Amino acid sequence: MKKLLLMTASIVALLSGPSAFAADLAAQPLCTKAPPAVIAVALYDWSGFYAGVNGGWGLSQNSWDFAGTNPEGSHDSSGGTVGGQLGYRWQIGQTVLGVEGQGNWADFRGSNVSAVFSNTDNRTSTEAFGLITGQIGYAINNVLLYAKGGAAIVSSRYEVNSIASGVRLGSADTTRFGGVVGAGFEVNLTPNWSAGLEYDHVFMPTSDVGFAAAGGGTLGNDRIHQELDLVTARLNYKFGWPLAFK
């Protein structure tokens, strides 16, 4: 009887074992790996209107020829400059196109003794300049590298002075048009503020300048050639939302 019961129990255990084992397997939790989270990357967008201020240093190279044929010599006039700029940029991919107007006060001064009239010196003072330029640049997120070119207008004062007495013998005030080429870089600092450094070379056409004598009448004329080199630090504020998300 005991043997019969043991055999019956063994058969039941064998028949029920695989089902119970399968049930245990089905009851186990299934471990899966969560997909990586999508992270939005903020990219700086240089498109939009901007306005700012600039300041730095300038050098004007000036060559005078009396009556257009007799070289009187050359001199550099240098000094500080400060001004402002206003512009608009379009960003297409990593290419940035723009237009800008800039106006600056300047105080570049220099002189040399005339090689024709040894008792006089010639002085040049550059007092202001303006630039209207187009820009093309390459953006690396919040860093912009660019080149520029366009038109320039320069206001200068020329003087002939007596070395012995220091008395001004004659003077001329001019406003002349020329061209400008330049390059610079700009870095976004906060959502709307950016700062940069720029170099510009201004070239003016050679022109005849007539001098009015201090006591009345004319003192003659000089053919004057002038070029400017400008290095300025810039601070800009861009209007509107400056970030795009990728």
Secondary structure, DSSP 8 states (H G I E B T S, - for coil): -HHHHHHHHHHHHHHHHHHHHHHHHHHS-------------EEE---EEEEEEEEEEEEEEEEEEETTTEEEEEEEEEEEEEEEEEEEEEEETTEEEEEEEEEEEEEEEEEEE-SSSTTEEEEEEEEEEEEEEEEEEEEETTEEEEEEEEEEEEEEEEEEEETTT--EEEEEEEEEEEEEEEEEEEEE-SSSEEEEEEEEEEE---EEEEEEETTSSEEEEEEEEEEEEEEEEEEEEE-S--EEE-
